[in-house]
């Protein structure tokens, strides 16, 4: 499968509309085939932080949003090369 793993999930307007939601993060993580623990390891945070983000208990800050999008795009490019 090739393509942008964030396509249809995270748009450039997301930040201006109040940030990434937990459901958007969950959709990206699931599309990448990652567990919360694996996503946390890629982002350098604790697994319970990812769980809190996904439940919208803790806001996802703009720098982390950008890292999530870059992680998703990077994973999509790696899968496209194989």
GROMACS elastic network, one bead per residue, 0.5 to 0.9 nm:
[ bonds ]
;  ai    aj funct       b0    kb
    1    76     6  0.83308   500
    1    79     6  0.68210   500
    1    80     6  0.64539   500
    2     5     6  0.83084   500
    2    76     6  0.64141   500
    2    77     6  0.73342   500
    2    78     6  0.88900   500
    2    79     6  0.63893   500
    2    81     6  0.82093   500
    3     6     6  0.87881   500
    3     7     6  0.80518   500
    3    73     6  0.85298   500
    3    76     6  0.60280   500
    3    77     6  0.72718   500
    3    79     6  0.86475   500
    3    80     6  0.69268   500
    4     7     6  0.53546   500
    4    72     6  0.77211   500
    4    73     6  0.58898   500
    4    74     6  0.89138   500
    4    75     6  0.88780   500
    4    76     6  0.57326   500
    4    77     6  0.76249   500
    5     8     6  0.84406   500
    5     9     6  0.81372   500
    5    28     6  0.70094   500
    5    31     6  0.68936   500
    5    32     6  0.72013   500
    5    69     6  0.86725   500
    5    72     6  0.57148   500
    5    73     6  0.60410   500
    5    74     6  0.89123   500
    5    75     6  0.77492   500
    5    76     6  0.55951   500
    5    77     6  0.88997   500
    6     9     6  0.51965   500
    6    10     6  0.55020   500
    6    11     6  0.79326   500
    6    27     6  0.89233   500
    6    28     6  0.64023   500
    6    31     6  0.86100   500
    6    69     6  0.67226   500
    6    72     6  0.63232   500
    6    73     6  0.68291   500
    6    76     6  0.87158   500
    7    10     6  0.64199   500
    7    11     6  0.74029   500
    8    11     6  0.69923   500
    9    24     6  0.61729   500
    9    25     6  0.85879   500
    9    27     6  0.72041   500
    9    28     6  0.70158   500
   10    13     6  0.81219   500
   10    14     6  0.63810   500
   10    20     6  0.76083   500
   10    24     6  0.70118   500
   10    25     6  0.87920   500
   10    28     6  0.84348   500
   10    69     6  0.76894   500
   11    14     6  0.54198   500
   11    15     6  0.83765   500
   12    15     6  0.68267   500
   12    16     6  0.81218   500
   13    16     6  0.53720   500
   13    17     6  0.63469   500
   13    19     6  0.88519   500
   14    17     6  0.52319   500
   14    18     6  0.67837   500
   14    19     6  0.55246   500
   14    20     6  0.61178   500
   14    21     6  0.89291   500
   15    18     6  0.56215   500
   15    20     6  0.67476   500
   15    62     6  0.71386   500
   15    65     6  0.83067   500
   16    19     6  0.67914   500
   17    20     6  0.85356   500
   18    21     6  0.85926   500
   19    59     6  0.81196   500
   19    60     6  0.70478   500
   19    61     6  0.75083   500
   19    62     6  0.70127   500
   19    65     6  0.77284   500
   20    23     6  0.82997   500
   20    24     6  0.62679   500
   20    25     6  0.69924   500
   20    59     6  0.82950   500
   20    60     6  0.64921   500
   20    61     6  0.83937   500
   20    62     6  0.83265   500
   20    65     6  0.66189   500
   21    24     6  0.52006   500
   21    25     6  0.64346   500
   21    26     6  0.87128   500
   21    53     6  0.76863   500
   21    54     6  0.73067   500
   21    55     6  0.87660   500
   21    56     6  0.67006   500
   21    59     6  0.79984   500
   21    60     6  0.75256   500
   22    25     6  0.50862   500
   22    26     6  0.61223   500
   22    27     6  0.85715   500
   22    50     6  0.87835   500
   22    51     6  0.86532   500
   22    52     6  0.81575   500
   22    53     6  0.52543   500
   22    55     6  0.57018   500
   22    56     6  0.51588   500
   22    57     6  0.86043   500
   22    58     6  0.89321   500
   22    59     6  0.84522   500
   22    60     6  0.81018   500
   23    27     6  0.60749   500
   23    28     6  0.86391   500
   23    53     6  0.87717   500
   23    54     6  0.59513   500
   23    55     6  0.77432   500
   23    56     6  0.81813   500
   24    27     6  0.51066   500
   24    28     6  0.63047   500
   24    29     6  0.86325   500
   24    54     6  0.80804   500
   25    28     6  0.51909   500
   25    29     6  0.61224   500
   25    30     6  0.85628   500
   25    50     6  0.86171   500
   25    53     6  0.77291   500
   25    54     6  0.63444   500
   25    65     6  0.87547   500
   25    68     6  0.79478   500
   26    29     6  0.50404   500
   26    30     6  0.59941   500
   26    31     6  0.83945   500
   26    36     6  0.86698   500
   26    50     6  0.89109   500
   26    53     6  0.88297   500
   26    54     6  0.59679   500
   27    30     6  0.51994   500
   27    31     6  0.59931   500
   27    32     6  0.85610   500
   28    31     6  0.50854   500
   28    32     6  0.62254   500
   28    33     6  0.86748   500
   28    34     6  0.89539   500
   28    68     6  0.84124   500
   28    69     6  0.85354   500
   28    72     6  0.70696   500
   29    32     6  0.51624   500
   29    33     6  0.63225   500
   29    34     6  0.54727   500
   29    35     6  0.71788   500
   29    36     6  0.75933   500
   29    39     6  0.67814   500
   29    72     6  0.81311   500
   30    34     6  0.58863   500
   30    35     6  0.74938   500
   31    34     6  0.77720   500
   31    72     6  0.89307   500
   32    72     6  0.70704   500
   32    75     6  0.73819   500
   32    76     6  0.80784   500
   34    37     6  0.78574   500
   34    38     6  0.56498   500
   34    39     6  0.59852   500
   35    38     6  0.51101   500
   35    39     6  0.61703   500
   35    40     6  0.84552   500
   36    39     6  0.51151   500
   36    40     6  0.59946   500
   36    41     6  0.85919   500
   36    47     6  0.58177   500
   36    48     6  0.80858   500
   36    50     6  0.61169   500
   36    51     6  0.67556   500
   37    40     6  0.50448   500
   37    41     6  0.62315   500
   37    42     6  0.87769   500
   37    46     6  0.76157   500
   37    48     6  0.82496   500
   37    50     6  0.79541   500
   38    41     6  0.51069   500
   38    42     6  0.63825   500
   38    43     6  0.87520   500
   38    47     6  0.80119   500
   39    42     6  0.51445   500
   39    43     6  0.62611   500
   39    44     6  0.85170   500
   39    45     6  0.85887   500
   39    47     6  0.77430   500
   39    50     6  0.74969   500
   39    68     6  0.89167   500
   40    43     6  0.51049   500
   40    44     6  0.58367   500
   40    45     6  0.50093   500
   40    46     6  0.56559   500
   40    47     6  0.50856   500
   40    48     6  0.83260   500
   40    49     6  0.75879   500
   40    50     6  0.61281   500
   41    44     6  0.50759   500
   41    45     6  0.63538   500
   41    46     6  0.74030   500
   41    47     6  0.76778   500
   42    45     6  0.79840   500
   42    68     6  0.89185   500
   42    71     6  0.76528   500
   43    46     6  0.87572   500
   43    64     6  0.78933   500
   43    67     6  0.71797   500
   43    68     6  0.72738   500
   43    71     6  0.80861   500
   45    48     6  0.84070   500
   45    49     6  0.65469   500
   45    50     6  0.75697   500
   46    49     6  0.52718   500
   46    50     6  0.69858   500
   47    50     6  0.53130   500
   47    51     6  0.64628   500
   47    52     6  0.88005   500
   48    52     6  0.61173   500
   48    53     6  0.85615   500
   49    52     6  0.50593   500
   49    53     6  0.61700   500
   49    54     6  0.86027   500
   49    58     6  0.78402   500
   50    53     6  0.50446   500
   50    54     6  0.61626   500
   50    55     6  0.86670   500
   51    54     6  0.51248   500
   51    55     6  0.62820   500
   51    56     6  0.86198   500
   51    57     6  0.86043   500
   52    55     6  0.51040   500
   52    56     6  0.60989   500
   52    57     6  0.50384   500
   52    58     6  0.55811   500
   52    59     6  0.84670   500
   53    57     6  0.59596   500
   53    58     6  0.51688   500
   53    59     6  0.62352   500
   53    60     6  0.62631   500
   54    57     6  0.76196   500
   54    58     6  0.83797   500
   55    58     6  0.78054   500
   56    59     6  0.64732   500
   56    60     6  0.84411   500
   60    63     6  0.84155   500
   60    64     6  0.63567   500
   60    65     6  0.63721   500
   61    64     6  0.54035   500
   61    65     6  0.62367   500
   61    66     6  0.88695   500
   62    66     6  0.63052   500
   62    67     6  0.87007   500
   63    66     6  0.51931   500
   63    67     6  0.63512   500
   63    68     6  0.87493   500
   64    68     6  0.61070   500
   64    69     6  0.86238   500
   65    68     6  0.50838   500
   65    69     6  0.63109   500
   65    70     6  0.86500   500
   66    69     6  0.51604   500
   66    70     6  0.61471   500
   66    71     6  0.85148   500
   67    70     6  0.50168   500
   67    71     6  0.59566   500
   67    72     6  0.85108   500
   68    71     6  0.50656   500
   68    72     6  0.61851   500
   68    73     6  0.86217   500
   69    72     6  0.50970   500
   69    73     6  0.61140   500
   69    74     6  0.84819   500
   70    73     6  0.50537   500
   70    74     6  0.59206   500
   70    75     6  0.84566   500
   71    74     6  0.51353   500
   71    75     6  0.61451   500
   71    76     6  0.86025   500
   72    75     6  0.51809   500
   72    76     6  0.61984   500
   72    77     6  0.87273   500
   73    76     6  0.50421   500
   73    77     6  0.62461   500
   73    78     6  0.87163   500
   74    77     6  0.51824   500
   74    78     6  0.63025   500
   74    79     6  0.87463   500
   75    78     6  0.51450   500
   75    79     6  0.62423   500
   75    80     6  0.85816   500
   76    79     6  0.52202   500
   76    80     6  0.61350   500
   76    81     6  0.88451   500
   77    80     6  0.50346   500
   77    81     6  0.64712   500
   78    81     6  0.53791   500
   78    82     6  0.69327   500
   79    82     6  0.55547   500
